[in-house]
């Protein structure tokens, strides 16, 4: 299984863009060449501010969503210190385990499981 990464790119106007990928360097180059996200096109010089492995795609998507909900100040702390990132991943993994436990209980009690809990 290919590991997924969460990354933050800083634009010339000091904004932080959050994304996920399996290859940070490749994705950064795509953003630099204008072939990445539209949100970064025409934003001047881009710098890779932060990247960290997060596990599989599902966990990466959840981590990306959570980081996008952070305030600018919290994102800056994440970039500067990595503050809170381990706790964020731990929280997401715990939520996943609880969702799996619920599915197992539902299956054991004979209830039809309609969808995977996210």
VOLUMKE-804831 format. One record per residue (C-alpha): residue in three letters; chain; x, y, z. Coordinates in Angstrom, 3 decimals, always signed. Example, Ala and Ser with C-alpha at 12.3 -4.5 7.8 and 13.67 -1.06 7.14 Angstrom:
<pts>
+------+------+----------+----------+----------+
| code | unit |        x |        y |        z |
+------+------+----------+----------+----------+
|  ALA |    A |  +12.300 |   -4.500 |   +7.800 |
|  SER |    A |  +13.670 |   -1.060 |   +7.140 |
+------+------+----------+----------+----------+
</pts>
This chain:
<pts>
+------+------+----------+----------+----------+
| code | unit |        x |        y |        z |
+------+------+----------+----------+----------+
|  UNK |    A |   +0.000 |   +0.000 |   +0.000 |
|  UNK |    A |   +1.362 |   +3.400 |   -1.021 |
|  UNK |    A |   +1.509 |   +5.888 |   +1.856 |
|  UNK |    A |   -0.366 |   +9.172 |   +1.534 |
|  UNK |    A |   +0.925 |  +12.550 |   +2.653 |
|  UNK |    A |   -0.697 |  +15.768 |   +3.756 |
|  UNK |    A |   +1.076 |  +18.927 |   +2.601 |
|  UNK |    A |   +0.741 |  +22.693 |   +2.902 |
|  UNK |    A |   +2.020 |  +25.099 |   +0.258 |
|  UNK |    A |   +2.599 |  +28.778 |   +0.996 |
|  UNK |    A |   +1.749 |  +31.271 |   -1.747 |
|  UNK |    A |   +3.525 |  +34.576 |   -2.420 |
|  UNK |    A |   +0.732 |  +36.419 |   -0.589 |
|  UNK |    A |   +1.331 |  +34.194 |   +2.481 |
|  UNK |    A |   -1.769 |  +32.009 |   +2.151 |
|  UNK |    A |   -1.578 |  +28.298 |   +2.930 |
|  UNK |    A |   -2.996 |  +25.704 |   +0.555 |
|  UNK |    A |   -3.671 |  +22.217 |   +1.942 |
|  UNK |    A |   -3.614 |  +19.043 |   -0.141 |
|  UNK |    A |   -2.892 |  +15.310 |   -0.133 |
|  UNK |    A |   -0.814 |  +13.118 |   -2.423 |
|  UNK |    A |   +1.229 |   +9.934 |   -2.623 |
|  UNK |    A |   +4.270 |  +11.831 |   -3.943 |
|  UNK |    A |   +4.861 |  +15.252 |   -2.400 |
|  UNK |    A |   +7.723 |  +16.280 |   -4.703 |
|  UNK |    A |   +5.785 |  +15.361 |   -7.869 |
|  UNK |    A |   +2.679 |  +17.177 |   -6.683 |
|  UNK |    A |   +4.672 |  +20.253 |   -5.657 |
|  UNK |    A |   +6.256 |  +20.369 |   -9.118 |
|  UNK |    A |   +2.792 |  +20.122 |  -10.684 |
|  UNK |    A |   +1.649 |  +23.099 |   -8.625 |
|  UNK |    A |   +4.815 |  +25.025 |   -9.547 |
|  UNK |    A |   +4.260 |  +24.419 |  -13.271 |
|  UNK |    A |   +0.593 |  +25.467 |  -13.137 |
|  UNK |    A |   -0.713 |  +21.929 |  -13.670 |
|  UNK |    A |   -1.910 |  +21.479 |  -10.105 |
|  UNK |    A |   -4.898 |  +22.953 |   -8.304 |
|  UNK |    A |   -6.549 |  +25.984 |   -9.880 |
|  UNK |    A |   -6.436 |  +27.711 |   -6.500 |
|  UNK |    A |   -2.648 |  +28.016 |   -6.818 |
|  UNK |    A |   -2.413 |  +29.168 |  -10.426 |
|  UNK |    A |   -1.116 |  +32.692 |  -10.801 |
|  UNK |    A |   -0.301 |  +32.997 |   -7.088 |
|  UNK |    A |   +3.378 |  +33.754 |   -7.633 |
|  UNK |    A |   +6.187 |  +31.855 |   -5.995 |
|  UNK |    A |   +5.098 |  +28.747 |   -4.099 |
|  UNK |    A |   +6.998 |  +27.121 |   -1.249 |
|  UNK |    A |   +6.383 |  +23.762 |   +0.352 |
|  UNK |    A |   +5.709 |  +24.722 |   +3.969 |
|  UNK |    A |   +4.823 |  +21.355 |   +5.532 |
|  UNK |    A |   +4.411 |  +17.693 |   +4.657 |
|  UNK |    A |   +3.837 |  +14.579 |   +6.730 |
|  UNK |    A |   +2.821 |  +10.967 |   +6.086 |
|  UNK |    A |   -0.733 |  +10.229 |   +7.199 |
|  UNK |    A |   -1.378 |   +6.613 |   +6.198 |
|  UNK |    A |   -3.936 |   +5.507 |   +3.652 |
|  UNK |    A |   -6.090 |   +7.623 |   +1.334 |
|  UNK |    A |   -9.113 |   +7.573 |   +3.627 |
|  UNK |    A |   -7.138 |   +8.909 |   +6.568 |
|  UNK |    A |   -5.433 |  +11.468 |   +4.314 |
|  UNK |    A |   -8.795 |  +12.800 |   +3.137 |
|  UNK |    A |   -9.982 |  +13.147 |   +6.721 |
|  UNK |    A |   -6.770 |  +14.864 |   +7.782 |
|  UNK |    A |   -7.004 |  +17.250 |   +4.827 |
|  UNK |    A |  -10.568 |  +18.160 |   +5.761 |
|  UNK |    A |   -9.606 |  +18.767 |   +9.399 |
|  UNK |    A |   -6.593 |  +20.910 |   +8.523 |
|  UNK |    A |   -8.691 |  +22.973 |   +6.124 |
|  UNK |    A |  -11.003 |  +23.726 |   +9.071 |
|  UNK |    A |   -8.136 |  +25.139 |  +11.152 |
|  UNK |    A |   -7.635 |  +28.857 |  +11.534 |
|  UNK |    A |   -4.686 |  +30.530 |   +9.829 |
|  UNK |    A |   -2.992 |  +30.824 |  +13.217 |
|  UNK |    A |   -3.399 |  +27.082 |  +13.905 |
|  UNK |    A |   -2.053 |  +26.230 |  +10.449 |
|  UNK |    A |   +0.954 |  +28.473 |  +11.073 |
|  UNK |    A |   +1.630 |  +26.625 |  +14.345 |
|  UNK |    A |   +1.373 |  +23.330 |  +12.485 |
|  UNK |    A |   +3.908 |  +24.558 |   +9.912 |
|  UNK |    A |   +6.283 |  +26.049 |  +12.489 |
|  UNK |    A |   +6.157 |  +23.358 |  +15.161 |
|  UNK |    A |   +4.088 |  +20.451 |  +13.922 |
|  UNK |    A |   +1.866 |  +21.345 |  +16.881 |
|  UNK |    A |   -1.231 |  +19.209 |  +17.099 |
|  UNK |    A |   -0.569 |  +17.032 |  +14.061 |
|  UNK |    A |   +0.062 |  +13.812 |  +16.004 |
|  UNK |    A |   -3.077 |  +14.440 |  +18.058 |
|  UNK |    A |   -5.076 |  +15.077 |  +14.889 |
|  UNK |    A |   -3.981 |  +11.769 |  +13.355 |
|  UNK |    A |   -4.609 |   +9.911 |  +16.594 |
|  UNK |    A |   -8.113 |  +11.370 |  +16.789 |
|  UNK |    A |   -8.877 |  +10.364 |  +13.198 |
|  UNK |    A |   -7.602 |   +6.822 |  +13.756 |
|  UNK |    A |   -9.699 |   +6.503 |  +16.929 |
|  UNK |    A |  -12.804 |   +7.664 |  +15.050 |
|  UNK |    A |  -12.123 |   +5.065 |  +12.356 |
|  UNK |    A |  -11.816 |   +2.285 |  +14.938 |
|  UNK |    A |  -15.080 |   +3.351 |  +16.594 |
|  UNK |    A |  -16.830 |   +3.302 |  +13.202 |
|  UNK |    A |  -15.533 |   -0.216 |  +12.558 |
|  UNK |    A |  -16.721 |   -1.341 |  +16.012 |
|  UNK |    A |  -20.208 |   +0.023 |  +15.260 |
|  UNK |    A |  -20.304 |   -1.876 |  +11.964 |
|  UNK |    A |  -19.262 |   -5.112 |  +13.676 |
|  UNK |    A |  -21.948 |   -4.691 |  +16.356 |
|  UNK |    A |  -24.585 |   -3.949 |  +13.723 |
|  UNK |    A |  -23.576 |   -7.031 |  +11.764 |
|  UNK |    A |  -23.597 |   -9.225 |  +14.865 |
|  UNK |    A |  -27.081 |   -8.075 |  +15.857 |
|  UNK |    A |  -28.491 |   -8.832 |  +12.417 |
|  UNK |    A |  -29.103 |   -5.266 |  +11.323 |
|  UNK |    A |  -28.467 |   -4.600 |   +7.672 |
|  UNK |    A |  -25.571 |   -2.238 |   +7.183 |
|  UNK |    A |  -26.527 |   +0.273 |   +4.505 |
|  UNK |    A |  -23.289 |   +2.224 |   +4.250 |
|  UNK |    A |  -19.847 |   +2.532 |   +5.740 |
|  UNK |    A |  -19.692 |   +5.053 |   +8.559 |
|  UNK |    A |  -17.229 |   +7.818 |   +7.782 |
+------+------+----------+----------+----------+
</pts>
